[in-house]
Amino acid sequence: MPGHPPHSVADVIHRFAPELLAKRHVTSAQKFTLETLAKCRTAALGGHVLQCMDCGDRRIAYNSCRNRHCPSCLNHKSREWLDARESELLPVPYFHIVFTVPQEISALALGNKKVLYNILFSASSEALRTLAEHPTYLGAKIGFLSVLHTWDQKLGHHPHVHCVVPGGGLSPDGGRWVSSRPEFFLPVRVLSKLFRGKFLDQLQRAFDGGKLSFGGSTSGLADRERFRRFLGARRAKNWVVYSKAPFGSPRQVLKYLARYTHRVAISNSRVLSIDGDHVRIRYRKSSADNTYGVMRLSGVEFLRRFVQHVLPKRYQRIRTFGLLANCHKKEKLAQCRALLLSAPKTTEIGAPKDTEAPDEAVYRRACLSCETGEYAKFEELKPRPAQLWHDSS
C-alpha cells in the first residue's frame, strides 16, 4: 500500500505499554525494547530539518531507533546487509530448508532462550553438514546461512531456523565441485530424524549440565525422570523439516534474503486498527493459496506476544556455517568459484550507496510541496526528553 500504514507497533506500545508493565512481569531486555521502539522517529532521538533545494519547503525528520526488533527500521538494515552479501553468491541454484521444533520444546525455550536457540542452530547445522557429507547423498562439504525466527503469523512462540544453501559443495579432497540434483538437495525425512536426534541429545546434555531453568508449565520437568520421559515422547514423534524449491537466480536469492533476514515478529502494515482496548491484526492463514484472516487481541495481549520475541542481548540470529563460516569464507568461496569456472554475476539491488558526506547527503525523496525538488539536511535537532507513553486515561 502506498504511503505510511495508518497504525504501527509503536502506536500500540504508546497506548498499552503502561498497562502491560503494571500487569505482567517483563525482562529488562523486553522493557528496553518497548522504550526504544516508543522513541523511534520522535523528538526523543533527535533529528534534522529538511529543506527542499528548489522551493525551500522545510520538514522535520526524526531519527530512527535502529533496534533490530523495530518494524520501522528494517529497510536501511536490509540494504546494508544486502550489499555485503552480494559478492558472496555462487552461480548455482540455492535451496531453502526450514527446521522447526515441536510446540512442547517451544514452551521450554521461552524460559531458556539462549540455550535452546543455540541448540536449534547447532542441531540443524550439524544435521545438514553430516547428511551432505555422507557419500550416499551429496558426498560434499557444504556452506549455508541460517536465520532464526521465533514467531508464527499470530505472534505465537514458534522457534524455527531458515537455511539458505547453495546446491552443491566441495568434494572431500577439495579438488572438485559436487553439484546437487537440480530440484533436490537432501531427503527431508532422513534430515528430520537426524535433526531430531542431535537436538534431543544436546538438550539432554544441557539438562545434565544444569543449564536449563524451569517454571510455569515446565516446572515439573526439573525432575530427572520426568525430563527423561519428556525427551522420550518427543523422540517418538516426527519433527518438521521443510525444503522449498530452489531459487531461480542469484538476484532472487538476494531479494529473498533481504526480506527474510531482517524480518521482525510483525510489520506495521499488519496492524489494521486500534479500537478501545483491542488491536486488530492481519495474519496469513495459508502460504499455499496466500489467504489472510483478521484477529482481534487486547492491546496487552498483543504486547505480551510481541515482547516474547525479544532476543537476549547481543544474541546473533544470523549465522553462517561450513564453507561460508566467517573464519575461512573468503578462501573457500574463491576455491568454489575456481572449480565452477565462473564468477557470480554482479547484480544491482536497491538504491545506490550514498557516497557523500553524511552532513551533505541528499534525501532521495521528492519535495512534498513543489514535487520537483529534493530535500537536503538543513539543521540538526538534538534529542530532547519526551514522554514515552501516551496518557491512557
N, C-alpha and C positions, 0 to 999 in steps of 0.2 A: 504493500500500500504506500502511496506517496506521502511524503511529509512524516512528521513525528507521530507515534502512537498517542491516542488521547489519554492513556494511562500508562503508568510504569511501575516497576517493582519498588522504586524509590517512593512513589506516592503511597503505596501500601505500607511501607516502612514508616513514613511520616505519620500515617493515620493510626496504625495499630501497634507499633513497637512499644509504647509505654504500657499497654495492656499485656502484651506478651511478657515483658520483663517483670511485671507485677505478679503474673500468674504462674509462670514457669521458670525453671532454672535454665539458664543458658551459660555456655562456657565463655571464658574471656575472649577466645577467638571469634565466637559467634557474635558476641556483643560488639566487638571491634568492627566486624564486617558490617553489621547493621549501621553503626555510627558512620563508617566510611562511605557506605552507599547513600546514606541520607545527606551527606555533604556534597556528593558528586554534582558538579556543574551548578554550584551555588556560591554565594559570596564567601562562604567559609573557606574555600580553597583558593580564593583569588581568581584573577583572570586578566582580561585585557579589553580595551576598547578597539573595535574595528572601524576603519574609515574607508569608504569607497574612494578609489583613486581617481574616479571620474567626477562624481557629483558631490562627494563629501559627506554622504549619509553615514551616520555613526550608529553602531550597535555594540552591546556588551556581550562578550562571550566568556563564560566562567570556565575554569579549568575542570577537567575530569579527574576522577579519583584513581583510575588505572588499577583498581582492585581486580584480581582475577575472577572474583565471583560477581562482578558487576556487568549486567547485560548491556549497559550503555557504553562500555569501554572496550568492546570486542573488536571493532573494525581495525583500529590502529594496531593492536597487538597482532591480529591475524595477518595484516600486511607485512609487518616486520618479520614475523616468523616465516612467512611465505618466501620472502626474498632470500632468507638464509637457506631454505630447503631446496630451492630451485636447482642449484648446482649439484645436488646430491642424487638426482634422479638417474636411473639407469634406463636404457632403451629396451625395456622388456615389459610384459604385462604385469600388473600389480593386483594382488588378491587382498580382500578384506575379510578377516576372521575375527569373530566375536566370542569371547569366553565369559560365561555367566555362572554365578554361584546360586545354589538353591536359597529360597526365602529364609529358611531356618539359619543359614550361615549369615545372611544379611542382618538378621536381628543381633547375632553375636558381634558382627562388625561394627554396629553402632557404638558400642562401648569400647571397642578395640580397633579404632580406625587405622592407625598407623601399622599395627601388627598385621591385621587381616588384609589391608590393601597391599602391603609388601608381599604377603604370601600369594595374593592373586597375581601380581606382576611376576613373581618368581616361578610359580607353578605353570602359568600359561607360557612363559618364555622357555622354560625347560622342556615342556611338552612339545612345543613347536620345533625346537632345535633337535631334540632327541629323535623324534619321528622323521624329520627331514634328513638327518644323517644316516638313518637306517638304510642299508642297500636295497631292501625290499621296496622302498618307497622312492624317495628322491635320490638318496645317496650323496648329499651335498651339504656343505656348511652354508647356512643362510644368514640373512640380516633382516631386521624389521624394526618398525616403530610401533610403540604401544601407547595408548591413551586411556586413562582411567575416567569412566563416567560412573556416577553413583545414583542416578535418578531414573525414574520412568516418566511417562508422559503426565502422570497425575502427581508428580513430585514425591512419590514414594521412594523409600530407600532401596535401590536396586543396583548394587555394585557389579560392574562388568568392564571388561577391557577390550578395546578395539585395536586390532593389529593390522597394519598395512604392510604387506610382504611382497617384495619382488618375486616374480615367478621363476625362481631358479637360485643357484648358488655355486660356490666353488667346489670342485672335486676335492676329495680328502688330501691329495698331494698338492692342491693349488694350481695344477697345471692346465685346467680347462674349466669352462663354464658349463654347468649342467642345467639344462632348461627343463622346466616342468611341462606337463601337458598343457595345451592352450587354454582349456576350460576347466582344468582340475589341478589342484595343488596337493592336498593330502586328504586321506579319508577321515571325515569328521567323527565317525563312530569310534575309530581307534584313537583319534586325538582326544575325544571326550573322556574315554576311560583312562588314558594316560594322565590327562589334566586332573581328573578326579583323584586318582591315586596320589599324585605328587602333592596336591593341595591338602588332602587329609593327613598325609604323613607329616607335612610341615606344620599343620595345625596341632597334631599330637605333640610334636617337639616343642611347640610354643607353650602348650599346657604343661608339659613336664618341666620346662624351664621357668615356670612361674611368670610368664609374660602376659597372661590373659587376665582381664578383670570381668567380674560377673555381677549382674544386678538386674532388678526388674524381672522381666520374663525369662532371663537367662540365669538367674541366681542359683537355680538347682544344679546347673552344670558345673559348679565349683567342686562337686563330689566326683572323685576319680571314676567310680564305677558308672555313674550316670553319664559322665562325659564319654566314656568308652562306648556305651550303648548309643549315645547320640551320634558318634562318628560311624558306628556300625550301620545305623539306619540310613545315614547319608551315603555310605558306600554301596548300599543295596539299590540305590536309585540311579536313574540315568541323569547325567548332567548335560546342560545345553551348550554345545559349541556349534556355531553357525558360520558357514563360509559363503560369502557372496560372490557373484560373478566378477571376473577380473575387469579392471578399468580399461578403457579403450586407448588412452594416450597419456603421456606424461602430463599434459596440460590438465586433463580430467583429474589425475591424481592430485595435482597441486590445488585445484579448485576445491576438491573434496576435502583434502587435509585442512585447508584454510577454514572451512566451515566447522569441521569436526573437532579439531584440536583446541579451539578456543570457544567452545560452546559452554554455556552455563545451564543450571537446572531449568530455568525458564527465561524466555525472551520477553522484552517489553510488549511486543506485538501480540502475545498470547494473553495479556491482561485486558479483558474486554470491558469490565466496569467495576466500580467500587460503589456499592449501594448499601447505605446504612452500615451494618456491622459485617457485611459479607463482600466477597470478591468473586467475580465470575471469570473463569479462565477457559481458554480453548485447549483441547488436547487431541492428539491423533489417536483414533480408535484402531486403525489398521494402516500399516505402511504399504500393504499389498495393493489395496484399492484406493489409498490416500483419502480415507474418510475421517471426519472430525466430529467431535462432540463438545458440549459445553458443561462444565462442572461448577457448582456453587459451593464455596467454602467460607467459613467465618474468617475474618481477617487474621485472627490469632492463629487459627489452624493453618492458614496459608503460610504465615511466617514460621510456624513450628516446622512445617515440612521444608520450607526453604532453607532454614539455618542448619538442618541436619546434613546438608550437603557442603557445609563449610569444611574445608580440608584442614588438617593440622598445619601449624605454622611452618612455612618453608617446605611443605611437602611437594615432591616432584611428581606431577601427574602425567608428564610426557617423558617417555624413556625410550632409549634405543638399545638394541641387543645384537649380538653376533657380529656380522660384518659391518653393521652400522654403529656399533658401540663407539663412543667418543674417543676412546684411548687409541684406536687404530683405524678410524673411519676413513681418513684421507688416503692412507696407504691401500686399504682394501678396495675402496672404490676405484682407485687408479688401476689396480690389478684386474678388477672385474671389467672395466671398460676396455682395457688392452685385450683381454680374452674375447670380449664381444666384438672387437674390431670396429667399434663405433662410439662416438661421444654423444651424450644426451643433447637433444635439441634445446636451444635457448628459447624460452617462452616468456613473453612479456605478460605479466599478470598484474592486474590492479593499476593503481596510479603510479606514475614515475616517482622515483625517490626525490626528495627535496634536497637540493644541493646548496641552497642559500643559507646564510647565517640565520639562526633561529629568530633574532630580533627583526630581521628584514623579510622573513618568509611571507609569501603571499598566500592567503587562503583561497584555494581554487573553488570559489563559490561566487556566483553572480550576485550583484548588488540587489537587494530586495526592493530598492526604491527605483533606480533607473534601469535595472536589469541588463545593463551592458558593461558596466564597470566591475571591478573585482575588489574585494576587501583586503586591506593590509592592516597590520598591527599599528595602532596609533599611540596607545598609552597602556602601561601595565597597571593592574589593580591588585593591591596587596590583600592577602587573606584577612578577613575580619571576623570576629566572633559572631556566631549565628545560632539561633535556637534549632536544635536538632529535630525535635518532634513538633508537629503541629498541635495546637491546643485541641484536645478531643472532646472538650466539654460543649 
